[in-house]
Amino acid sequence: MAHRDELIGFLDDLLDSASWDDYGPNGLQVWGRDEVELVATGVSAHRELFERAAAAGAGLVVCHHGLFWGAGPTTVGPQLRRRLEALFEADASLAAYHLPLDAHPEVGNNALICESLGLRRDRAFAEVRGRPIGFVGEAAEPLSLEELVARCADAFGREPLVLEGDGRPLSRVGIVSGGGGSNLVAAARAGLDALVTGEPEEPAMADARETGVALVAGGHYATETFGVRKLGEVLADHFGVGHEFIAIPNPV
């Protein structure tokens, strides 16, 4: 068992969350009970995650996409109310970490994707709000596109969307989880051979054909399970609390 504030303080420090200009607040978003025996982790803050966390007995839910975003709703309407009711009934707290969790070089989504794909993490890549959140992964030996796609399918648990480039061997791969498809041109400018991301944008097909850089999109959700699951494992190891990752697969 650990105190909620100890857990949140540890995560805030680990991710240096206060230093990030993000689309929503990082850290504690909803207060619940003081003492936590079980931490539940999941990708996005919605009612099913909260209900399943409550059924598991979680005192703290940690997610990647929190409840509050930019210029989102400033009133608690029916949908948000039902989400909050699930947390309140369980007396569970909610914390969320977005860009800091994408970018972290040890527990972040993109560093862990590099590791899962068997790529050596090299320089930072893909700037968002003034700071890079992705990495360039380097292959020990050049890969075919087919081999990279197979590794992505295994890592993400689903067949990715593939936009073929010019067929070159792939040595340097940009890794940007989630909605990083807009970085394809930046990948070409950086001399990369491919981009692995969650979801593409409409111009990506033409960009892949014209720049020769292949794009492999494994799904926004599927590419962002890595970091939050790792946070739960780190908390369990450091504080001796239980941890359960709650998978709620999303086709997007």
SELO-460536 format. One record per residue (C-alpha): z, y, x; residue number from 1. Coordinates in steps of 0.2 Angstrom, whole numbers, plus 5000, padded with zeros to 4 digits. Layout:
% residues N
+------+------+------+-----+
!    z !    y !    x ! pos !
+------+------+------+-----+
!    Z !    Y !    X ! NUM !
...
+------+------+------+-----+
END
This chain:
% residues 252
+------+------+------+-----+
!    z !    y !    x ! pos !
+------+------+------+-----+
! 5000 ! 5000 ! 5000 !   1 !
! 4996 ! 5018 ! 5006 !   2 !
! 4998 ! 5035 ! 4999 !   3 !
! 4983 ! 5043 ! 4991 !   4 !
! 4984 ! 5058 ! 5002 !   5 !
! 4985 ! 5048 ! 5018 !   6 !
! 4969 ! 5039 ! 5013 !   7 !
! 4960 ! 5055 ! 5009 !   8 !
! 4966 ! 5064 ! 5024 !   9 !
! 4960 ! 5050 ! 5035 !  10 !
! 4942 ! 5050 ! 5027 !  11 !
! 4941 ! 5069 ! 5028 !  12 !
! 4945 ! 5069 ! 5046 !  13 !
! 4934 ! 5054 ! 5050 !  14 !
! 4919 ! 5062 ! 5042 !  15 !
! 4923 ! 5080 ! 5046 !  16 !
! 4919 ! 5083 ! 5028 !  17 !
! 4925 ! 5101 ! 5028 !  18 !
! 4912 ! 5107 ! 5040 !  19 !
! 4897 ! 5102 ! 5029 !  20 !
! 4887 ! 5113 ! 5017 !  21 !
! 4883 ! 5100 ! 5004 !  22 !
! 4876 ! 5099 ! 4986 !  23 !
! 4894 ! 5096 ! 4979 !  24 !
! 4912 ! 5095 ! 4985 !  25 !
! 4916 ! 5081 ! 4997 !  26 !
! 4934 ! 5073 ! 4997 !  27 !
! 4946 ! 5071 ! 4983 !  28 !
! 4938 ! 5076 ! 4966 !  29 !
! 4950 ! 5068 ! 4953 !  30 !
! 4969 ! 5065 ! 4956 !  31 !
! 4977 ! 5049 ! 4951 !  32 !
! 4992 ! 5039 ! 4956 !  33 !
! 5001 ! 5042 ! 4972 !  34 !
! 5002 ! 5024 ! 4979 !  35 !
! 4986 ! 5014 ! 4982 !  36 !
! 4986 ! 4995 ! 4984 !  37 !
! 4967 ! 4993 ! 4981 !  38 !
! 4952 ! 5004 ! 4985 !  39 !
! 4936 ! 5002 ! 4976 !  40 !
! 4920 ! 5008 ! 4983 !  41 !
! 4903 ! 5011 ! 4975 !  42 !
! 4887 ! 5021 ! 4977 !  43 !
! 4888 ! 5033 ! 4962 !  44 !
! 4902 ! 5040 ! 4951 !  45 !
! 4899 ! 5034 ! 4933 !  46 !
! 4908 ! 5025 ! 4919 !  47 !
! 4903 ! 5007 ! 4923 !  48 !
! 4910 ! 5010 ! 4941 !  49 !
! 4926 ! 5017 ! 4935 !  50 !
! 4928 ! 5004 ! 4921 !  51 !
! 4926 ! 4990 ! 4934 !  52 !
! 4937 ! 4998 ! 4947 !  53 !
! 4950 ! 4999 ! 4933 !  54 !
! 4948 ! 4981 ! 4929 !  55 !
! 4951 ! 4977 ! 4947 !  56 !
! 4967 ! 4987 ! 4948 !  57 !
! 4960 ! 5000 ! 4960 !  58 !
! 4971 ! 5016 ! 4963 !  59 !
! 4957 ! 5025 ! 4972 !  60 !
! 4938 ! 5025 ! 4970 !  61 !
! 4927 ! 5031 ! 4984 !  62 !
! 4909 ! 5034 ! 4981 !  63 !
! 4894 ! 5042 ! 4989 !  64 !
! 4887 ! 5052 ! 4974 !  65 !
! 4902 ! 5061 ! 4966 !  66 !
! 4904 ! 5069 ! 4949 !  67 !
! 4900 ! 5087 ! 4953 !  68 !
! 4883 ! 5093 ! 4960 !  69 !
! 4877 ! 5111 ! 4963 !  70 !
! 4874 ! 5121 ! 4947 !  71 !
! 4878 ! 5106 ! 4936 !  72 !
! 4887 ! 5107 ! 4920 !  73 !
! 4903 ! 5118 ! 4919 !  74 !
! 4910 ! 5111 ! 4904 !  75 !
! 4916 ! 5093 ! 4900 !  76 !
! 4904 ! 5086 ! 4888 !  77 !
! 4905 ! 5069 ! 4879 !  78 !
! 4897 ! 5059 ! 4894 !  79 !
! 4908 ! 5067 ! 4907 !  80 !
! 4923 ! 5065 ! 4896 !  81 !
! 4920 ! 5047 ! 4894 !  82 !
! 4918 ! 5045 ! 4913 !  83 !
! 4935 ! 5054 ! 4916 !  84 !
! 4944 ! 5045 ! 4902 !  85 !
! 4940 ! 5028 ! 4912 !  86 !
! 4948 ! 5036 ! 4927 !  87 !
! 4963 ! 5043 ! 4918 !  88 !
! 4967 ! 5027 ! 4909 !  89 !
! 4967 ! 5018 ! 4925 !  90 !
! 4977 ! 5032 ! 4934 !  91 !
! 4965 ! 5031 ! 4948 !  92 !
! 4959 ! 5044 ! 4960 !  93 !
! 4941 ! 5048 ! 4964 !  94 !
! 4934 ! 5054 ! 4981 !  95 !
! 4916 ! 5057 ! 4986 !  96 !
! 4907 ! 5059 ! 5002 !  97 !
! 4889 ! 5064 ! 5003 !  98 !
! 4880 ! 5071 ! 5017 !  99 !
! 4894 ! 5068 ! 5030 ! 100 !
! 4892 ! 5049 ! 5025 ! 101 !
! 4873 ! 5049 ! 5028 ! 102 !
! 4875 ! 5057 ! 5045 ! 103 !
! 4890 ! 5049 ! 5053 ! 104 !
! 4885 ! 5040 ! 5069 ! 105 !
! 4897 ! 5025 ! 5066 ! 106 !
! 4900 ! 5023 ! 5047 ! 107 !
! 4886 ! 5032 ! 5040 ! 108 !
! 4871 ! 5025 ! 5030 ! 109 !
! 4858 ! 5029 ! 5043 ! 110 !
! 4867 ! 5023 ! 5058 ! 111 !
! 4871 ! 5006 ! 5049 ! 112 !
! 4853 ! 5004 ! 5043 ! 113 !
! 4847 ! 5006 ! 5061 ! 114 !
! 4859 ! 4992 ! 5065 ! 115 !
! 4854 ! 4981 ! 5051 ! 116 !
! 4836 ! 4983 ! 5055 ! 117 !
! 4839 ! 4978 ! 5073 ! 118 !
! 4834 ! 4996 ! 5080 ! 119 !
! 4843 ! 5005 ! 5093 ! 120 !
! 4849 ! 5022 ! 5087 ! 121 !
! 4842 ! 5036 ! 5096 ! 122 !
! 4841 ! 5054 ! 5093 ! 123 !
! 4846 ! 5063 ! 5076 ! 124 !
! 4832 ! 5066 ! 5064 ! 125 !
! 4829 ! 5074 ! 5046 ! 126 !
! 4838 ! 5091 ! 5044 ! 127 !
! 4846 ! 5095 ! 5028 ! 128 !
! 4855 ! 5111 ! 5025 ! 129 !
! 4854 ! 5115 ! 5044 ! 130 !
! 4861 ! 5098 ! 5050 ! 131 !
! 4852 ! 5082 ! 5054 ! 132 !
! 4858 ! 5067 ! 5043 ! 133 !
! 4846 ! 5053 ! 5049 ! 134 !
! 4841 ! 5045 ! 5065 ! 135 !
! 4827 ! 5038 ! 5075 ! 136 !
! 4828 ! 5020 ! 5078 ! 137 !
! 4819 ! 5012 ! 5092 ! 138 !
! 4812 ! 4994 ! 5093 ! 139 !
! 4815 ! 4984 ! 5109 ! 140 !
! 4797 ! 4978 ! 5106 ! 141 !
! 4784 ! 4986 ! 5095 ! 142 !
! 4784 ! 4979 ! 5077 ! 143 !
! 4771 ! 4976 ! 5065 ! 144 !
! 4772 ! 4984 ! 5048 ! 145 !
! 4774 ! 4967 ! 5041 ! 146 !
! 4789 ! 4963 ! 5052 ! 147 !
! 4798 ! 4980 ! 5048 ! 148 !
! 4795 ! 4977 ! 5029 ! 149 !
! 4803 ! 4960 ! 5030 ! 150 !
! 4818 ! 4967 ! 5039 ! 151 !
! 4820 ! 4980 ! 5026 ! 152 !
! 4818 ! 4968 ! 5012 ! 153 !
! 4832 ! 4958 ! 5020 ! 154 !
! 4843 ! 4973 ! 5023 ! 155 !
! 4841 ! 4981 ! 5006 ! 156 !
! 4840 ! 4965 ! 4995 ! 157 !
! 4824 ! 4970 ! 4987 ! 158 !
! 4806 ! 4972 ! 4991 ! 159 !
! 4802 ! 4989 ! 4996 ! 160 !
! 4788 ! 5001 ! 4992 ! 161 !
! 4776 ! 5002 ! 5006 ! 162 !
! 4763 ! 5016 ! 5010 ! 163 !
! 4753 ! 5009 ! 5025 ! 164 !
! 4749 ! 5021 ! 5039 ! 165 !
! 4735 ! 5018 ! 5052 ! 166 !
! 4741 ! 5000 ! 5057 ! 167 !
! 4748 ! 5005 ! 5074 ! 168 !
! 4762 ! 4995 ! 5082 ! 169 !
! 4779 ! 5003 ! 5076 ! 170 !
! 4791 ! 5008 ! 5091 ! 171 !
! 4800 ! 5023 ! 5084 ! 172 !
! 4806 ! 5023 ! 5066 ! 173 !
! 4814 ! 5038 ! 5056 ! 174 !
! 4828 ! 5032 ! 5046 ! 175 !
! 4834 ! 5043 ! 5031 ! 176 !
! 4843 ! 5035 ! 5017 ! 177 !
! 4842 ! 5040 ! 4999 ! 178 !
! 4829 ! 5053 ! 4994 ! 179 !
! 4822 ! 5056 ! 5011 ! 180 !
! 4803 ! 5053 ! 5008 ! 181 !
! 4799 ! 5072 ! 5011 ! 182 !
! 4802 ! 5069 ! 5029 ! 183 !
! 4786 ! 5059 ! 5032 ! 184 !
! 4776 ! 5074 ! 5039 ! 185 !
! 4792 ! 5079 ! 5050 ! 186 !
! 4791 ! 5061 ! 5056 ! 187 !
! 4773 ! 5063 ! 5061 ! 188 !
! 4777 ! 5079 ! 5070 ! 189 !
! 4791 ! 5070 ! 5080 ! 190 !
! 4779 ! 5057 ! 5086 ! 191 !
! 4787 ! 5043 ! 5075 ! 192 !
! 4777 ! 5028 ! 5069 ! 193 !
! 4786 ! 5025 ! 5052 ! 194 !
! 4799 ! 5031 ! 5040 ! 195 !
! 4811 ! 5021 ! 5032 ! 196 !
! 4819 ! 5029 ! 5017 ! 197 !
! 4825 ! 5026 ! 4999 ! 198 !
! 4812 ! 5034 ! 4988 ! 199 !
! 4796 ! 5044 ! 4992 ! 200 !
! 4789 ! 5059 ! 4984 ! 201 !
! 4772 ! 5061 ! 4976 ! 202 !
! 4763 ! 5068 ! 4992 ! 203 !
! 4769 ! 5053 ! 5002 ! 204 !
! 4754 ! 5043 ! 4999 ! 205 !
! 4742 ! 5056 ! 5006 ! 206 !
! 4753 ! 5060 ! 5020 ! 207 !
! 4754 ! 5042 ! 5026 ! 208 !
! 4735 ! 5040 ! 5025 ! 209 !
! 4732 ! 5057 ! 5034 ! 210 !
! 4746 ! 5056 ! 5047 ! 211 !
! 4745 ! 5037 ! 5050 ! 212 !
! 4764 ! 5036 ! 5049 ! 213 !
! 4769 ! 5021 ! 5037 ! 214 !
! 4783 ! 5024 ! 5024 ! 215 !
! 4794 ! 5010 ! 5018 ! 216 !
! 4805 ! 5015 ! 5003 ! 217 !
! 4819 ! 5002 ! 5000 ! 218 !
! 4827 ! 5011 ! 4985 ! 219 !
! 4839 ! 5026 ! 4984 ! 220 !
! 4853 ! 5015 ! 4978 ! 221 !
! 4849 ! 5001 ! 4990 ! 222 !
! 4849 ! 5012 ! 5005 ! 223 !
! 4865 ! 5020 ! 5001 ! 224 !
! 4877 ! 5005 ! 4999 ! 225 !
! 4880 ! 5004 ! 5018 ! 226 !
! 4891 ! 5019 ! 5022 ! 227 !
! 4903 ! 5018 ! 5007 ! 228 !
! 4906 ! 5000 ! 5009 ! 229 !
! 4910 ! 5002 ! 5027 ! 230 !
! 4922 ! 5016 ! 5022 ! 231 !
! 4932 ! 5004 ! 5011 ! 232 !
! 4932 ! 4991 ! 5025 ! 233 !
! 4939 ! 5004 ! 5038 ! 234 !
! 4952 ! 5009 ! 5025 ! 235 !
! 4957 ! 4991 ! 5023 ! 236 !
! 4958 ! 4988 ! 5041 ! 237 !
! 4968 ! 5004 ! 5045 ! 238 !
! 4980 ! 5005 ! 5031 ! 239 !
! 4981 ! 4987 ! 5025 ! 240 !
! 4975 ! 4990 ! 5008 ! 241 !
! 4964 ! 4979 ! 4998 ! 242 !
! 4946 ! 4984 ! 4996 ! 243 !
! 4932 ! 4979 ! 4984 ! 244 !
! 4914 ! 4985 ! 4984 ! 245 !
! 4907 ! 4986 ! 4967 ! 246 !
! 4889 ! 4983 ! 4966 ! 247 !
! 4879 ! 4991 ! 4952 ! 248 !
! 4861 ! 4988 ! 4957 ! 249 !
! 4849 ! 5002 ! 4952 ! 250 !
! 4830 ! 5000 ! 4952 ! 251 !
! 4828 ! 5018 ! 4958 ! 252 !
+------+------+------+-----+
END
